[in-house]
Amino acid sequence: MRILDFRAGAADGVPCVIALGGFDGMHLGHRRLLAETVKLAKTCDAEPCVFTFSDLSFKGMPQLLSTEEKYAKMEKLGIRRVFVATFEEVRCLSPWSFFLRLSQTARLRGLVCGFNFRFGAGGVGTPGTLTALAQNAGVPTVVVPPVSLDGVTVSSTAVRAALTDGRPEKAAVLLGEPYVLCGTVVHGKGLGHTLSFPTLNLPLDPHLLVPRKGVYLTVCHAAGTRYPAVSNIGVRPTVEKNATPNCESHLLTEAGDLYGRRIRVSLLRFLRDELPFSDTRILQQQVARDAEYARAWFSANPEAVEEN
């Protein structure tokens, strides 16, 4: 998949069907939108593409996915190229000016957007506006209706709410897969080894959403293998003060040395809130109970490791 700068102007003349949006979280609504893009591209003998922003920090809320993870998911769903802009580059463009820039950047054969898509200065452009502009240029447009589950519209807002409420199962339903934390394992203070529960320490990206602090049943993906685990997301209140949030995962099976390796932690189920304990002995006892519960749960649900 190619990542192209929206400012660079005309690409290589390849016909493109472009999906427009922020795509934070890549939830089921986004997946439906990209599926329609791939479908229209086949009809038009064009490449399925995306226009999106390099980051969504202008929305004033933590993102659900890193840019790299978002692109990887797009590629997996069939997208061949992504046209990227910063919000500042387009925020003052009128709907017509934005459409003109898009037409100059790519050889348009079709456009796809969601029912709530907004564009142009002040967000005055609607799907109807886009359809009218595209129709005048002979470009077909598909407006994807909302995807609903149990009467609730799937959205990034709903995913955030599920994660901050400690409901990873609900987030997984909205996303079509478990929510995942990604990063590189770093050395901690070694307390886990001291307590006989060694952990993989994963710093959390400060630009991404921190799920509800607490203990989770998880699956860790490392070095091509899935490991059942119990993970704590939080600040380690018993042993540290003013710590930044991280994810510590205790694997329930042997994995060897994973320091410096990139891992993925899939959140399956929330067990309890993160708690301060009066001393490390009581902490050790609680961690032992958490691990015992996790082993019993994975023993009763062995498919959870392979499917997540």
C-alpha positions in Angstrom: 0.0 0.0 0.0 1.3 3.5 -0.9 1.0 6.5 1.4 0.8 9.7 -0.6 1.1 13.3 0.4 -2.1 15.2 -0.4 0.0 18.3 -1.1 2.0 16.6 -3.8 -0.6 17.2 -6.5 -1.3 14.7 -9.2 -0.1 11.2 -8.6 0.5 8.8 -11.5 -2.8 8.9 -13.3 -4.1 5.7 -11.9 -7.9 5.7 -11.6 -9.0 5.9 -7.9 -12.1 5.4 -5.9 -11.5 7.3 -2.7 -13.1 6.8 0.7 -13.1 10.0 2.9 -12.9 10.1 6.6 -10.9 10.1 9.8 -11.2 6.3 10.4 -10.3 6.4 14.0 -10.7 2.9 15.5 -11.5 1.2 12.2 -14.8 0.0 13.7 -17.6 -1.9 11.8 -18.9 1.3 10.3 -15.5 2.1 8.8 -15.1 -1.5 7.6 -18.5 -1.2 5.8 -17.3 2.0 4.2 -14.1 0.5 3.0 -15.9 -2.6 1.7 -18.1 -0.3 -0.4 -15.0 1.4 -1.7 -13.4 -1.9 -2.8 -16.7 -2.9 -4.4 -17.0 0.4 -6.4 -13.4 0.3 -7.4 -13.9 -3.1 -9.0 -16.9 -1.8 -10.9 -14.9 1.2 -12.1 -11.7 -0.7 -12.8 -9.9 1.6 -10.4 -7.8 1.3 -7.2 -9.5 1.5 -3.8 -8.1 4.4 -1.9 -8.6 6.5 1.2 -8.2 10.2 2.0 -7.6 10.8 5.7 -5.7 12.9 8.1 -2.2 12.2 9.4 -3.5 12.4 12.9 -6.8 13.3 14.6 -5.4 15.4 17.5 -7.4 18.4 16.2 -10.5 16.7 17.5 -9.2 17.2 21.1 -9.5 13.6 22.2 -7.1 10.6 22.4 -7.1 8.4 19.3 -8.0 4.7 19.3 -5.3 3.6 16.9 -1.8 4.7 16.0 -1.4 5.8 12.4 0.7 2.7 11.6 -2.0 0.4 13.0 -4.7 2.3 11.1 -2.8 2.0 7.8 -2.2 -1.7 8.4 -5.9 -2.4 8.9 -6.8 -0.5 5.8 -4.3 -2.5 3.7 -5.7 -5.7 5.1 -9.2 -4.6 4.0 -8.0 -4.1 0.4 -7.0 -0.4 0.3 -4.1 0.2 -2.2 -3.2 3.8 -1.5 -3.8 6.5 1.2 -3.8 10.2 0.5 -2.8 12.0 3.7 -3.2 15.6 4.8 -2.9 17.5 8.0 -6.1 19.2 9.2 -4.4 22.6 8.8 -3.8 22.0 5.1 -7.6 21.7 4.4 -9.4 23.4 7.2 -9.9 26.7 5.4 -10.9 25.2 2.0 -14.5 25.6 0.9 -16.3 22.3 -0.1 -15.7 23.2 -3.8 -12.0 24.0 -3.2 -11.5 20.7 -1.3 -13.2 18.7 -4.1 -11.1 20.5 -6.7 -7.9 19.7 -4.8 -9.0 16.1 -4.5 -9.7 16.0 -8.3 -6.2 17.5 -9.0 -4.5 15.0 -6.6 -6.1 11.8 -8.0 -7.8 10.6 -11.1 -11.3 10.3 -9.6 -13.5 7.4 -10.6 -15.7 7.4 -7.5 -16.1 8.7 -3.9 -17.4 7.0 -0.8 -18.3 8.6 2.5 -20.3 7.9 5.6 -23.7 9.3 6.4 -22.2 11.8 8.9 -19.3 13.0 6.8 -18.5 16.7 7.0 -15.9 18.7 5.0 -15.0 22.2 4.0 -14.4 25.2 6.3 -16.6 25.1 9.3 -17.8 21.6 8.4 -20.5 23.0 6.1 -20.1 20.3 3.5 -22.4 17.3 3.9 -22.7 14.0 2.0 -25.3 15.8 -0.1 -22.8 18.5 -1.0 -20.2 16.0 -2.0 -22.7 14.1 -4.1 -23.7 17.2 -6.0 -20.1 18.3 -6.6 -19.1 14.9 -7.8 -22.2 14.5 -10.0 -21.3 17.7 -11.8 -17.9 16.2 -12.5 -19.3 12.9 -13.6 -18.0 11.0 -10.5 -20.3 8.5 -8.8 -20.7 8.8 -5.1 -21.8 6.2 -2.5 -23.0 7.4 0.9 -22.8 4.6 3.4 -25.7 4.5 6.0 -25.0 4.0 9.7 -24.2 0.5 11.0 -26.3 -0.3 14.1 -26.0 -3.0 16.7 -28.9 -3.5 19.2 -30.3 -0.1 18.1 -27.1 1.8 18.8 -25.1 3.4 15.9 -21.5 2.1 15.7 -19.1 5.0 16.2 -15.7 5.8 17.6 -17.5 7.6 20.5 -19.2 4.4 21.4 -15.9 2.5 21.3 -14.3 5.0 23.6 -17.2 4.8 26.0 -16.9 1.0 26.2 -13.2 1.1 26.8 -13.3 3.8 29.4 -16.2 2.0 31.2 -14.1 -1.2 31.3 -16.2 -3.1 28.8 -13.7 -4.5 26.3 -16.2 -7.2 25.1 -18.5 -4.4 23.9 -15.7 -2.6 22.3 -14.7 -5.8 20.5 -18.3 -6.1 19.1 -18.2 -2.6 17.8 -14.7 -3.0 16.3 -15.2 -6.5 14.9 -12.2 -7.7 16.9 -10.7 -7.1 20.4 -9.1 -3.7 21.2 -5.4 -4.0 21.0 -2.5 -2.2 22.8 0.8 -2.2 20.8 4.3 -1.4 21.6 7.8 -2.6 22.4 8.6 -4.4 25.7 11.0 -2.5 28.0 12.7 -3.3 31.2 10.9 -2.4 34.3 12.1 -2.4 37.9 12.0 -6.1 38.2 9.3 -6.1 40.9 7.4 -8.8 39.1 10.2 -11.2 39.3 10.6 -10.4 43.0 6.9 -11.3 43.5 7.3 -14.5 41.4 5.0 -13.0 38.7 7.3 -11.6 36.0 5.6 -9.2 33.6 6.1 -7.7 30.2 6.2 -3.9 30.5 4.6 -2.0 27.6 4.7 1.8 27.7 1.4 3.3 26.4 1.4 5.8 23.6 0.4 9.2 25.1 -1.6 10.1 22.1 -3.9 7.0 22.4 -6.8 6.3 24.6 -6.0 4.6 28.0 -8.7 2.1 28.8 -10.2 2.0 32.3 -7.3 1.3 34.7 -7.4 -2.1 36.1 -6.7 -5.8 35.5 -7.8 -7.6 32.3 -7.8 -11.0 30.8 -5.7 -10.6 27.7 -4.0 -12.4 24.9 -0.4 -11.3 24.1 0.9 -11.7 20.5 4.7 -11.9 20.5 7.2 -13.4 18.1 4.4 -15.1 16.1 2.8 -16.8 19.1 -0.3 -16.1 21.2 0.0 -16.3 25.0 -2.9 -16.2 27.5 -2.2 -13.5 30.0 -3.4 -11.3 32.8 -2.6 -7.6 32.3 -2.7 -4.5 34.5 -3.3 -1.1 32.9 -2.4 1.7 35.2 0.2 3.5 37.2 1.2 0.9 39.8 0.0 2.8 42.9 1.4 0.4 45.4 5.0 0.8 44.3 5.3 4.1 42.4 4.1 7.7 42.7 3.3 9.9 39.8 3.9 7.1 37.3 2.7 7.4 33.7 0.2 4.7 32.6 1.6 1.5 31.2 0.5 -2.1 30.5 2.1 -4.9 32.5 1.3 -8.4 31.3 2.0 -11.7 33.1 2.0 -14.5 30.7 0.4 -17.7 31.9 2.7 -19.9 29.7 6.5 -19.7 29.2 7.6 -17.4 26.4 11.3 -16.8 26.9 13.0 -13.4 26.6 10.8 -10.9 24.9 12.6 -7.7 25.9 12.9 -5.3 22.9 10.2 -7.3 21.0 7.1 -5.6 19.6 4.0 -7.1 21.1 0.2 -6.7 20.8 -2.1 -7.1 23.8 -5.7 -7.9 23.0 -8.1 -6.9 25.8 -10.7 -9.6 26.4 -12.3 -9.1 29.8 -12.1 -6.6 32.7 -11.5 -8.3 36.1 -11.1 -5.5 38.6 -10.0 -1.9 39.1 -6.4 -1.1 39.8 -6.0 -0.8 43.6 -3.3 0.5 46.0 -2.2 -2.1 48.6 -0.7 -1.4 52.0 2.4 -3.5 51.1 3.8 -5.7 48.4 2.9 -9.0 50.2 -0.8 -8.2 49.9 -0.2 -7.1 46.3 1.5 -10.5 45.6 -1.5 -12.4 47.1 -3.9 -10.4 44.9 -1.9 -11.0 41.8 -1.8 -14.7 42.6 -5.6 -14.7 42.8 -5.9 -12.8 39.5 -3.6 -15.3 37.8 -5.5 -18.3 39.2 -8.8 -16.9 38.0 -7.2 -16.2 34.6 -5.9 -19.8 34.2 -9.3 -21.2 35.1 -11.1 -18.9 32.6 -8.7 -19.7 29.7 -9.0 -23.4 30.6 -12.8 -23.1 30.2 -12.4 -20.9 27.1 -9.4 -22.3 25.1 -10.7 -20.9 21.9 -10.1 -17.3 23.2 -6.4 -17.7 22.7 -6.6 -18.8 19.0 -9.4 -16.5 18.0 -8.0 -13.3 19.5 
